[in-house]
Every structure is written in C-alpha cells, then in structure tokens.
Amino acid sequence: MIISVLLDRQERRRELAMSNMIYRAMVRELPDCLNIKDVDGRFIAANPATAEMVRATSVENLIGKTDFDFYPKDVAERFRQDEMGALEAGQTLRIDQPAVFPDGRQGWLYTLKAPFRDEAGKITGVITYNRDITEQKRNAQLKNDFISTVSHELRTPLTSIRGSLGLIAAGVAGELPPKAANLINIAHNNSERLVLLINDILDMEKIESGVIAFKIRQMPVRPLLEQAIAASSNYRADGRIRIVLVDDAPRAEANIDEDRLHQVMANLLSNAIKFSDADGTVTVKLERRDRDMLRISVIDQGAGIPEAFRSRIFGKFEQADASSTRKQGGTGLGLSIVKTIVEKLGGAVSFETEEGKGTSFHVDLAEAQRQAEKPVATERRSRPRDGRLRVLICEDETDVAAVIAALLDAEGFSSDVAPDIDTAMALLRT
C-alpha cells in the first residue's frame, strides 16, 4: 500500500514537471510579449520577447523594475494608467496603441491587460500580453484607402450618368418610343442602385475614420419621414410596394441631423421594400414612448430574419444570404451604418422579427420640447429680365455641371457655371 502511494506521488511529480516544462517552453518561445507585474507595476515574471521589447539585456534584468526604468516618462505613465484601469475595474482591458519597436520603427501593438489573482481570488498584479499588429493596421488602412479612392472615382461619372438618364426618362430630350423609354428606365433604376452601394461604402469609410459630420438641431420629425417616403420611390421602381405613414405623435420634435436621419430612413425603407412581397405594404410609424422618448418604426410583411442571422444583423458586410446566388443585392453595410448614426444621435436601434410574418426595425430618440414659433422675415428677390431666377453652379466636373444646369432649366431656372471658387466669386460680384 505504501509503495503504491509513493509510486503514485512520483508519477504526479513527473506529470507536474512535464507540464511546467511545456509551459516554460511555450512562454520562452512565444514571439509575443507576456509578463506579470505586481500591484505597484514591478515586473515579477516575463518572457524573452518582453525583455527584447523594452531593450533590457535579459529577463533577469527586468525583475523588480518598472516601465519607468525603460521608457520615457510620458509613455511609462500611459502604460501605468492602463494597468491601474485593469486593477480598479477587475476586468480585462484591450487596447490598440502606437509603439516604437527595438529596431526604431514605429508601429502598433495590440495590448491585453488582465488582473492576476492569487489562489484566494485576490488581485495581486496584472498580466500583460502584447502583439505586433503593425502589418494588420497597414493592410486595413490600404484597404480603406483603396475603397475610398475607387468609390470617389466611381461616384463622379456615375452622378453624370444618373442625372442624364433621369433627364431623358423625364422627357427633357423629347418623347421616347416605348421600348427605348423602358430601357432608359431600367438603366436609370440600376444607376440609382449603384449610387446607393457606393454611398454605403463611402459612408462606412467616413464613419471608421471619424470624419463624418453631424449638424444637430431641433426640428419636427414627421416632415423628415414624409421626405424619406417620397424619396423611396427610387427603390420601388415597379410601384407595387405601398408605404403607409402612421403618425401617433403629432407635432413631435427631436434634436437630429436632418441628412443623417434621412440616411437612416433610406436604409431601413430600402431594406423593407427589398424584402417585401409584391403588392405588399410597408408601414412607417411614429409614436411616443415612456420617458419622453420617440420611436420611429419601419414595419414590413416579408419573410422575417432567420434566427441564425439575428445576432450578426448590425455587423459590417453581413447578409443573411451571402452566397453568390443570393436573390437580394447590397453590400451588407446599411444596418451597420444605421446603428452607428442612431447612436451618434443619442438614440438606439432595435428590431422584432418573426419568420414568415415580417420584421419591425425601431429607432428610439429623445423627444425635444417644442419651441415657440418665430415670425419668418421674407426677402423679395429680383428676377432677371427673362423672368427666371438665376442659380450659380460651382462644380469642377463639367459633365456634372451640365446635368445640374439641364435639371435647373427643366424647372424654370437660369444658371451660370463656375469651375472653381475664384470664378464663382467673380460671377457673384457681377
């Protein structure tokens, strides 16, 4: 019996020694930095990659020292603040941060800081893991720059194509034979789809780079919904989808960016129309909720959202059917853009769905108190001798300027074209 117990102990010691050897080898050979510091920021364990990163002569030279012994004061203080954040919160902290590597090159580190606990569960230090992500960052930036450049280069000629087709379809160039008119309408509708796709890509690039501008002011909500519904005719070319507006919050106002809310509604309406059956109805509903909140709902009667896709619905480039044979087009960016814009407006977006019955997307925004109406002064404008108001077009793309001039002429306006600001200022002075 005693011999059996001793043999068992020896076996467990061998297993423990083997486990420790494997662990030490993993930490030693790991190309990424891994270290443990105590609550005062002193290194108590580290792998060789950490010593190389801080330019220490060896791992042993790290023990008992802090970041202040190896980095400039401002950098060491930033690292210490991150550590204190992990210690105080008792939670894992993940950061992408700029760094200077031992060879002098500048790049990026992915940093994970997690509380280090003893056997009793007490926090006694911080575990730090660093990984060089410079190449991933560079590739992501190259991708974003490429998408932005290509999208901008596509949008300029496409604007001219769309405008020209719209003018021809409206009969500005004369009446077309029925077959030609049908082909023009097909081309115009598909150019509208291309514009939407390119705008989605450009907007996502702006959101990710943080340059998207918001001009928030208090204004009535219903007129914006009416405008969005009127504009949605571009998405329902066959006219077989009916859109109904239900206003259960009369005279409601909110602090919003008019253009951005229009963008939110455009994405939600295009989705609802796209996934509705022929002759279906899409309902846009405005109502008051608890705690001075407004809710805008876009409700369709389509097939609903598959359960497996619901957790990913607001992700970038996500589609319920992402196969090459999918029936519905799109980039999969629309709902991600909706979520980002609504959150920047201080609101929230959610959805309810049931397969086979339809989906409701909800945008919740804080209601603003209505302001007293002020009298608006009107200015009488003189007309040129031909009786038409004159518009100055400042546009450096000749084709785009020509399309805008033709649109204005069709609406009864005269126009002058300035290819740059200096020319525009000169025309204004005359």
Order of alpha helices (4+ residues) and beta strands (2+ residues): alpha-beta-beta-alpha-alpha-beta-beta-beta-alpha-alpha-beta-alpha-beta-beta-alpha-beta-beta-alpha-beta-beta-beta-alpha-beta-alpha
